[in-house]
Amino acid sequence: MAEGFLPVCRQDMEDRGYRQMDFVYVSGDAYVDHPSFGPAVITRVLEAHGYKVGIIAQPDWRDENSITEFGEPRLAFLVSAGNMDSMVNHYSVSKKRRRTDAFTPGGVTGKRPDYAVCVYGNLIRRVYKKTPVILGGIEASLRRLAHYDYWSDRLKRSVLLDSGADIISYGMGERSIVELAEALDAGIDIKDITFIAGTVFRTKSPDQVYDGVLLPSYEELNEDKKNYAKSFYIQYCNTDAFSGKCLIEPYGEHLYVVQNPPQKPLSEEEMDEVYGYPYMRTCHPSYLASGGVPAAGEVRFSLISNRGCFGNCSFCALTFHQGRIVQARSHDSLLAEAKKMVYDKDFKGYIHDVGGPTANFRHPACEMQLRRGACSNRQCLFPKPCGNLRADHKDYVELLRKLRSLPGVKKVFIRSGIRFDYVLADPEDTFLRELCEYHVSGQLKVAPEHVSDKVLARMGKPENQVYQIFKERYERINRELHKEQYLVPYLMSSHPGSSLKEAIELAEYVRDLGYMPEQVQDFYPTPSTLSTCMYYTGVDPRDMSPVYVPKSPHEKAMQRALIQYRDPKNYELVYEALKKGGRMDLVGYEKHCLIRPGKEKRPEDPGRSKPGTQKKKKTIRNVHKKKR
């Protein structure tokens, strides 16, 4: 491999002595050569296999010349919206335009289009009529079949059809992109590449598909939302690489979109190889004058130790993208990367994270997963931990011990989140004790999400009692260690299943906490999650039971305001919510009340100072002392 960044302009190409690129990668993100960024991984994988790759980052989609920098590639254009779905990147859950973009130099907005893979795909197709176009990344992956689009509030076709592309590489695409490259390099026409796992292609006849499952047609999906719920659940049950079937989605009489089963999980050796490429670990130097790329700074001193997640939260798309089978890097690979960090001139001794989708998953959920795959009809942790679950933190504990003993490392944090129900399933307390002793800085953020068991069941999360047990154990261990460290719960409002009754129940929990949580997220219906399917259809696709869905912006505002009822600007919304919910007993002067009657506000709460201030931290400590 050549040293330095991959080519980003024709001069770079000529400096390397290239006459033509094999692949040109068009990305909605600025170019950051770090293994936390999908475009960097895929381009490095191709480079490692001998292909010449150029990167066009954030081209001007209004100018056809913006994608002609390298001319026509020999094999294909690769297209990705970047590390996020472009619509999630652009808009808040209230559909208001975001003010910053962490994946753009200087954090400025407007450097990529809405529905980026479709716009880029069509842009390329207008200029290069016959050059193969391959879609990849999170946006294409989660929109690979018909999907509900929250921003337009309608069902959309597969992006394969609307982008003008030839094929989609979905999921974590290291294997599929190499197989696609080899097939194209061998002279196989892109229209004949129908046999690669982890890809989606179009065809005029499903006869060539072996052992396929015929989904309802796009027309049938639009006729009845329940058809979409049924179709989605079939997709949900076919996300495993070992047991997944080919899925066939008809569009009219003579057009079919076919999803091949996912690629098999990477082995530890393959994971080490992927993360061991000579990444520059920072953004391209051309962005420094603009202030760099904010997202690059966030991961600069973090380690990705795993991928995949068997947690299966309903509102998370990881099942559709990375799969349920956990894959992990070796200790040697992670230690080698950490040692490189130590020699970075800006490293201050703190490793910010060692994790992945779920930090404390370091191996498959059970021994059978690598032989038979993940179960299609049951979950590993929900509603209770499976009897075959291997809840064991020994490997993770050993890894963390090695990392914190490295010369130059002062502290190793865990910030990517832990599954507290998995911690409780472990018969030993070693991990939790060492987490409290070495890897928490005052506060540990966890995600109970809600307190209503009714809502938690829709979320695919454990009952509230499980979180309470974890909370008690966490507090006990901290007392034994003579540490003042507290849990900061992530909470979600307006999830399907949550009416005002459940929202008020959550507000009462917040009241009993003694302070207003900083982290509150309105449910965001992103493509291809169980929760989004519930939001659109009004039924739970797992059993087709009706689900209450708060959809009106006003009700969603009330549910959010209830969680932050201490904020004076939320008074009117909270009062209205309590009145509508028949809970005027919570309006008054007693300690259990949330707000005062009429226009009176609660006395100024000393715990309501700005997030991160010393005053707030002190107040939180005092609250916990009083409780003890």
C-alpha positions in Angstrom: 0.0 0.0 0.0 1.1 3.5 -0.7 1.7 5.8 2.2 -0.7 8.6 3.1 -4.2 9.5 2.1 -5.9 8.0 -0.9 -6.2 10.3 -4.0 -8.8 13.0 -3.7 -8.0 14.9 -7.0 -6.4 14.3 -10.4 -3.1 15.6 -9.2 -3.0 13.0 -6.5 -3.8 10.4 -9.1 -1.0 11.5 -11.4 1.4 11.7 -8.5 0.8 8.0 -7.9 1.4 7.3 -11.6 -2.2 6.1 -12.2 -3.7 6.5 -15.6 -7.2 5.4 -14.6 -8.9 4.6 -11.3 -10.4 1.2 -10.8 -13.0 2.6 -8.5 -14.2 6.1 -7.6 -15.9 6.4 -4.3 -18.4 9.2 -4.0 -19.3 10.1 -0.4 -21.6 12.4 1.4 -19.1 12.8 4.2 -15.8 14.7 4.2 -12.8 12.4 3.8 -11.7 11.0 7.1 -9.2 8.1 7.0 -10.2 6.4 10.2 -11.7 2.9 10.8 -14.8 4.4 12.4 -15.8 5.8 9.0 -17.3 3.3 6.5 -15.9 5.0 3.4 -12.3 4.7 4.8 -12.7 1.0 5.6 -14.1 0.1 2.2 -11.5 2.1 0.2 -8.7 0.7 2.3 -10.0 -2.9 1.8 -10.0 -2.3 -2.0 -6.6 -0.8 -1.9 -5.3 -3.8 0.0 -6.6 -6.1 -2.7 -4.6 -4.2 -5.4 -7.3 -1.8 -6.7 -6.7 1.9 -7.5 -9.3 3.9 -5.6 -10.0 7.7 -5.7 -12.3 9.6 -3.4 -14.7 12.4 -4.3 -16.0 13.7 -1.0 -19.1 15.8 -0.9 -19.4 16.7 -4.6 -21.7 19.5 -5.6 -24.7 17.5 -6.7 -25.9 20.5 -8.8 -22.8 20.4 -11.0 -22.2 17.3 -13.2 -18.5 18.2 -13.5 -18.1 17.5 -9.7 -18.0 13.8 -10.3 -15.7 13.8 -13.3 -12.5 14.6 -11.3 -10.9 11.2 -12.0 -12.7 10.5 -15.3 -14.5 7.2 -15.8 -13.4 4.5 -13.4 -12.3 1.2 -15.0 -14.7 -0.9 -12.9 -17.3 1.1 -11.0 -18.5 4.1 -9.1 -19.1 3.4 -5.4 -21.7 5.6 -3.7 -22.5 6.3 0.0 -24.3 9.0 1.9 -21.6 8.7 4.6 -21.7 7.5 8.1 -25.3 8.6 8.7 -28.5 8.5 6.7 -28.6 11.9 5.0 -32.1 12.7 6.3 -31.1 11.9 9.9 -28.0 14.0 9.4 -30.0 17.0 8.1 -33.2 17.0 10.3 -34.2 16.7 13.9 -37.1 14.5 14.9 -39.3 17.6 14.6 -38.2 17.8 11.0 -36.3 21.1 11.6 -33.0 21.6 9.8 -30.0 20.9 12.0 -27.6 23.8 12.5 -24.4 21.7 12.3 -23.0 18.7 10.4 -20.3 16.8 12.3 -19.1 15.1 9.1 -18.4 18.3 7.2 -15.4 20.6 7.6 -16.1 23.2 10.1 -19.4 21.6 11.0 -21.2 23.6 8.3 -24.4 22.3 6.8 -25.6 22.1 3.2 -22.7 20.1 1.7 -24.7 17.1 0.8 -28.2 16.6 -0.7 -31.3 15.1 1.0 -31.6 11.4 0.0 -27.9 11.5 -0.9 -27.5 8.0 -2.5 -30.3 8.6 -4.9 -29.1 12.1 -5.9 -25.5 11.0 -6.3 -26.5 7.8 -8.2 -28.6 9.7 -10.7 -25.9 12.4 -11.0 -23.4 9.7 -12.0 -25.9 8.0 -14.3 -26.5 11.2 -16.3 -22.8 11.6 -17.0 -21.7 8.0 -17.3 -24.5 6.1 -18.9 -23.1 2.6 -18.7 -20.5 2.6 -15.9 -21.6 0.3 -13.0 -22.8 2.1 -9.9 -22.7 0.3 -6.6 -24.5 1.7 -3.5 -23.3 1.1 0.0 -23.2 2.5 3.5 -26.0 2.9 6.1 -28.4 4.9 4.0 -28.5 2.3 1.1 -28.3 -0.6 3.6 -31.4 0.4 5.5 -33.4 1.5 2.4 -32.5 -1.6 0.3 -36.2 -2.7 0.1 -39.4 -0.8 0.3 -39.3 1.3 3.4 -41.3 3.9 5.4 -39.8 7.3 5.0 -40.6 9.5 8.0 -39.7 12.8 6.3 -42.0 12.4 3.3 -44.5 10.3 5.5 -44.9 7.7 2.8 -43.7 4.3 1.7 -40.7 4.5 -0.7 -39.3 2.1 -3.2 -36.0 0.4 -2.8 -33.2 3.0 -3.4 -31.8 0.6 -6.0 -34.7 1.7 -8.2 -34.7 5.4 -7.4 -31.0 5.9 -7.6 -30.3 4.5 -11.1 -27.7 2.2 -9.5 -27.0 -1.4 -10.5 -26.5 -3.1 -7.2 -26.4 -2.5 -3.4 -23.7 -3.8 -1.1 -25.6 -3.8 2.3 -24.4 -4.4 5.8 -20.7 -4.3 6.7 -19.5 -4.7 3.1 -15.8 -5.7 3.4 -16.4 -9.2 1.9 -19.1 -8.3 -0.7 -17.1 -5.3 -2.1 -14.1 -7.5 -2.8 -16.3 -10.2 -4.4 -17.9 -7.5 -6.5 -14.5 -6.1 -7.5 -13.2 -9.5 -8.5 -16.3 -10.3 -10.5 -16.1 -7.0 -12.4 -12.4 -7.4 -12.9 -13.0 -10.9 -14.4 -15.2 -9.2 -17.0 -18.6 -10.3 -15.7 -21.3 -7.8 -16.6 -22.8 -6.0 -13.6 -26.3 -7.2 -14.6 -25.1 -10.8 -14.2 -23.7 -10.4 -10.7 -26.6 -11.9 -8.8 -24.8 -14.5 -6.7 -22.9 -12.5 -4.0 -24.1 -12.6 -0.4 -24.8 -9.2 1.1 -26.0 -7.7 -2.1 -29.3 -6.5 -3.6 -30.0 -6.6 -7.4 -32.9 -6.1 -9.8 -34.2 -8.6 -12.2 -37.1 -9.0 -14.7 -37.8 -12.5 -13.6 -37.5 -14.2 -10.2 -37.0 -17.6 -11.8 -33.3 -17.4 -11.4 -33.6 -17.0 -7.6 -33.0 -20.3 -5.7 -35.0 -20.9 -2.5 -36.4 -17.3 -2.4 -39.2 -15.9 -0.3 -41.7 -13.8 -2.3 -42.7 -10.7 -0.4 -45.9 -8.7 -0.9 -45.5 -6.4 -4.0 -44.9 -2.7 -3.6 -48.5 -2.1 -4.8 -49.8 -4.4 -2.1 -47.7 -2.7 0.5 -49.4 0.6 -0.4 -52.9 -0.9 -0.4 -52.7 -2.0 3.2 -50.3 -1.0 6.0 -50.6 -4.5 7.5 -49.1 -6.0 4.4 -46.0 -3.8 5.1 -45.9 -5.0 8.7 -46.0 -8.6 7.5 -43.4 -8.0 4.9 -41.1 -6.2 7.3 -41.2 -9.0 9.8 -40.2 -11.5 7.2 -37.2 -9.3 6.4 -36.5 -9.0 10.2 -36.4 -12.7 10.5 -34.1 -13.1 7.6 -31.2 -10.9 8.6 -29.0 -13.8 9.7 -26.2 -15.0 7.5 -26.6 -18.7 8.3 -30.4 -19.0 8.1 -31.5 -16.0 6.0 -33.3 -16.6 2.7 -33.3 -14.7 -0.6 -36.1 -12.1 -0.4 -38.0 -11.1 -3.6 -39.9 -7.9 -3.7 -42.1 -7.3 -6.8 -42.7 -4.0 -8.5 -45.4 -4.3 -11.1 -45.3 -7.4 -13.3 -41.8 -7.4 -14.8 -39.5 -5.9 -12.1 -38.2 -7.5 -9.0 -35.7 -6.4 -6.3 -33.9 -9.4 -4.9 -32.0 -9.3 -1.6 -29.4 -12.1 -1.2 -28.7 -13.4 2.4 -26.2 -11.4 4.4 -22.5 -12.1 4.3 -21.0 -14.3 7.1 -19.5 -12.6 10.1 -15.8 -11.8 9.9 -13.4 -13.9 11.9 -11.1 -12.4 14.5 -8.2 -12.6 12.0 -10.3 -10.8 9.4 -11.4 -8.1 11.9 -7.7 -7.5 12.8 -6.8 -7.2 9.1 -9.6 -4.7 8.4 -8.6 -2.5 11.4 -4.9 -2.9 10.8 -4.7 -1.1 7.5 -2.5 2.1 7.5 -5.2 4.6 8.2 -4.1 8.1 8.7 -6.6 8.3 11.6 -7.6 11.9 10.9 -9.3 14.0 8.3 -7.7 15.0 5.0 -5.3 18.0 5.6 -7.3 20.1 3.0 -10.0 20.5 5.7 -7.7 21.9 8.4 -8.1 25.5 7.3 -11.9 25.1 7.8 -11.4 23.8 11.3 -11.3 20.1 10.5 -14.1 17.6 10.7 -15.8 17.5 14.1 -16.7 13.8 13.9 -13.0 12.9 13.4 -12.1 14.5 16.7 -14.8 12.6 18.6 -13.3 9.2 17.7 -9.6 10.1 17.4 -8.7 8.4 20.7 -11.3 5.7 20.8 -11.0 2.0 19.9 -13.5 -0.1 18.1 -13.4 -3.5 19.7 -16.5 -5.2 18.3 -19.4 -5.0 15.8 -22.8 -6.6 15.7 -25.3 -6.6 18.6 -27.7 -9.3 20.0 -29.4 -6.6 22.1 -32.2 -6.2 19.5 -33.7 -2.9 20.7 -36.8 -2.3 18.6 -35.8 1.3 17.7 -32.2 0.3 16.6 -31.3 -0.6 13.0 -28.2 -2.6 13.9 -30.0 -6.0 13.3 -30.5 -4.9 9.7 -27.1 -3.5 9.2 -24.4 -5.2 11.3 -26.4 -8.3 12.3 -26.9 -10.0 15.7 -23.7 -12.0 15.7 -20.9 -10.2 17.6 -17.5 -10.1 16.0 -14.4 -8.9 17.9 -10.8 -7.9 17.4 -8.0 -9.6 19.2 -6.3 -8.1 22.2 -3.0 -7.7 20.2 -4.8 -5.7 17.5 -6.4 -3.3 19.9 -3.2 -2.9 22.0 -1.2 -2.2 18.8 -3.7 0.6 17.9 -3.6 2.0 21.5 0.2 2.2 21.4 0.0 4.3 18.3 -2.3 6.7 20.1 0.2 7.1 22.9 2.7 8.5 20.5 0.2 11.0 19.1 1.4 14.5 20.0 -2.2 15.4 21.1 -2.8 12.3 23.3 -3.3 13.3 26.9 -3.3 9.9 28.4 -7.0 9.2 28.0 -8.6 6.5 25.8 -12.1 7.8 25.3 -13.8 4.5 24.5 -13.3 0.8 24.0 -16.4 -0.7 22.5 -18.8 -0.8 19.6 -22.6 -0.9 19.2 -22.6 -2.4 22.8 -19.3 -2.1 24.6 -19.6 -5.2 26.8 -20.3 -7.6 24.0 -17.1 -9.4 23.1 -18.3 -12.7 21.7 -21.4 -14.3 20.2 -24.3 -14.7 22.5 -24.0 -18.5 22.6 -21.9 -21.3 21.1 -24.6 -22.2 18.6 -24.6 -18.9 16.8 -21.4 -19.5 14.8 -22.7 -22.9 13.7 -26.4 -22.3 13.1 -26.7 -18.6 13.2 -28.9 -16.4 15.5 -32.4 -17.7 16.2 -35.0 -16.2 14.0 -37.9 -16.8 16.4 -36.4 -15.7 19.7 -34.2 -13.0 21.2 -31.0 -13.4 23.3 -31.9 -10.9 26.0 -35.6 -10.1 25.6 -38.0 -10.6 27.4 -35.6 -12.6 29.6 -32.0 -13.7 28.9 -32.0 -16.9 26.9 -31.0 -20.1 28.8 -28.2 -20.6 26.2 -26.8 -17.1 26.7 -23.1 -17.0 27.6 -22.9 -14.0 29.8 -19.2 -13.7 30.5 -17.1 -10.5 30.7 -13.7 -12.2 31.4 -12.3 -11.4 28.0 -13.4 -7.8 28.2 -12.0 -7.4 31.7 -8.7 -8.8 30.6 -8.6 -6.4 27.6 -9.3 -3.4 29.7 -6.6 -4.4 32.3 -4.0 -4.6 29.5 -5.0 -1.2 28.0 -4.9 0.7 31.3 -1.5 -0.8 32.1 0.1 0.6 28.9 2.8 3.2 29.6 1.4 6.7 28.9 -2.3 5.7 29.5 -3.8 7.4 32.5 -7.4 6.3 32.1 -9.6 4.1 29.9 -13.2 5.2 29.6 -16.2 3.2 28.3 -18.6 5.6 26.6 -20.3 3.5 23.8 -22.8 2.1 26.3 -23.2 -1.2 28.2 -26.2 -3.5 28.4 -27.0 -3.6 32.1 -29.2 -6.7 31.7 -26.2 -8.5 30.3 -24.1 -7.3 33.2 -26.7 -8.8 35.6 -26.8 -12.1 33.7 -23.1 -12.5 34.4 -22.8 -14.5 37.7 -19.7 -12.6 38.6 -19.4 -8.9 39.6 -15.8 -8.5 38.5 -16.7 -6.4 35.4 -19.1 -4.1 37.2 -16.6 -3.6 40.1 -13.7 -2.8 37.7 -16.0 -0.6 35.6 -16.8 1.5 38.7 -13.2 1.5 40.0 -11.4 2.3 36.8 -13.6 3.2 33.8 -16.2 5.7 35.0 -15.6 9.4 35.6 -18.3 10.5 38.0 -21.3 9.4 35.9 -22.2 6.3 34.0 -24.7 6.8 31.2 -27.0 3.8 30.7 -30.2 3.4 28.6 -33.2 2.1 30.5 -35.2 4.3 28.0 -38.5 4.1 30.0 -40.1 2.9 33.2 -43.4 1.5 31.9 -43.1 -2.2 31.3 -45.8 -1.8 28.6 -43.6 0.6 26.6 -40.4 -1.4 27.4 -42.0 -4.5 25.9 -42.5 -2.6 22.6 -39.0 -1.3 22.8 -37.6 -4.8 23.2 -36.0 -3.7 26.5 -36.0 -5.5 29.9 -38.6 -4.7 32.5 -38.0 -1.7 34.7 -37.3 -3.9 37.7 -34.1 -5.2 36.0 -32.8 -1.6 35.7 -33.6 -1.0 39.4 -31.6 -4.1 40.4 -28.7 -2.9 38.3 -29.0 0.6 39.9 -28.9 -0.8 43.4 -25.9 -3.0 42.6 -24.0 -0.1 41.0 -24.6 2.1 43.9 -23.6 -0.6 46.4 -20.3 -1.2 44.6 -19.6 2.5 44.5 -20.2 2.8 48.2 -17.8 -0.1 48.9 -15.2 1.6 46.7 -15.9 5.0 48.5 -16.7 6.6 45.2 -19.3 9.2 44.4 -20.5 8.1 41.0 -24.0 8.1 39.7 -26.1 6.7 36.9 -27.4 9.1 34.2 -30.3 7.4 32.5 -31.1 7.9 28.8 -34.9 8.3 28.4 -37.1 8.3 25.3 -40.4 9.9 24.9 -43.2 9.2 22.4 -42.2 5.7 21.5 -45.0 3.5 20.0 -47.0 2.2 22.9 -46.5 5.3 25.1 -49.7 7.3 25.8 -49.9 10.2 28.1 -50.5 7.8 30.9 -47.1 6.1 30.4 -45.4 9.5 29.8 -46.7 10.8 33.2 -45.4 7.6 34.8 -42.0 8.5 33.4 -42.3 12.0 34.7 -43.0 10.7 38.2 -39.8 8.6 37.9 -37.9 11.7 37.0 -39.4 13.5 40.0 -38.1 10.7 42.2 -34.6 11.0 40.7 -34.3 14.4 42.1 -32.9 16.1 39.0 -33.8 16.7 35.4 -32.1 14.3 33.0 -29.9 15.9 30.4 -30.5 13.2 27.8 -34.1 13.0 26.5 -34.8 11.7 23.0 -38.0 11.9 21.2 -38.5 8.6 19.3 -37.1 9.1 15.8 -38.7 6.8 13.1 -35.5 6.0 11.1 -35.7 3.5 8.2 -35.9 -0.3 8.8 -36.5 -0.6 12.5 -39.3 -2.5 14.3 -40.3 0.7 16.1 -40.6 2.6 12.8 -42.8 -0.2 11.4 -45.0 0.2 14.5 -45.1 3.9 14.0 -46.2 3.6 10.3 -48.6 0.7 10.6 -50.0 1.0 14.1 -49.3 -2.7 14.8 -46.4 -4.6 16.3 -45.1 -6.8 13.4 -44.0 -9.5 15.8 -47.6 -10.4 16.7 -49.7 -8.0 14.7 -51.3 -6.6 17.9 -52.5 -2.9 17.8 -50.1 -0.3 19.1 -50.9 3.2 20.3 -48.7 5.6 18.4 -48.3 9.3 19.5 -48.0 11.1 16.1 -49.2 14.6 16.5 -46.4 17.1 17.1 -48.4 18.6 20.0 -48.7 15.3 21.9 -45.1 14.5 21.2 -44.2 17.9 22.7 -46.3 17.2 25.8 -44.6 13.8 26.3 -41.2 15.4 26.1 -42.1 18.3 28.3 -43.3 15.9 31.0 -39.8 14.4 31.3 -38.4 17.9 31.6 -41.2 19.3 33.7 -38.9 21.3 35.9 -38.1 23.7 33.0 -40.4 26.7 33.4 -40.9 27.0 29.6 -42.6 23.6 29.6 -45.2 24.6 32.2 -48.2 25.0 29.9 -47.5 21.8 28.1 -47.1 19.9 31.3 -50.3 21.3 32.8 -52.2 20.4 29.6 -50.8 16.9 29.6 -51.7 16.3 33.3 -55.2 17.6 32.7 -55.7 15.4 29.6 -54.2 12.4 31.4 -56.5 12.8 34.4 -53.6 13.4 36.8 -54.4 16.8 38.3 -53.3 15.3 41.6 -49.8 16.1 40.4 -50.7 19.8 40.3 -50.4 21.3 43.7 -48.0 22.1 46.6 -47.4 18.6 48.0 -44.0 17.1 47.5 -45.2 14.6 45.0 -46.6 17.3 42.7 -44.9 18.1 39.5 -46.1 21.7 39.0 -47.9 24.4 41.0 -51.5 25.4 40.3 -52.4 28.1 37.8 -49.4 30.2 36.6 -47.3 29.5 39.6 -44.0 27.8 39.0 -42.0 25.5 41.2 -39.4 27.3 43.3 -36.1 27.6 41.4 -34.5 24.1 41.6 -30.8 24.4 42.3 -30.3 21.2 40.3 -31.4 23.0 37.1 -28.2 24.8 36.3 -26.7 24.4 32.9 -25.5 20.9 32.0 -21.9 20.2 32.9 -21.6 23.0 35.5 -20.1 22.4 38.9 -23.3 23.6 40.5 -25.3 20.9 38.9 -22.8 18.1 39.7 -22.8 19.2 43.3 -26.6 19.2 43.5 -26.8 15.7 42.1 -24.3 14.5 44.7 -26.3 16.1 47.5 -29.5 14.5 46.2 -28.0 11.1 46.3 -26.5 11.7 49.8 -30.0 12.5 51.1 -31.4 9.4 49.5 -28.8 7.3 51.3 
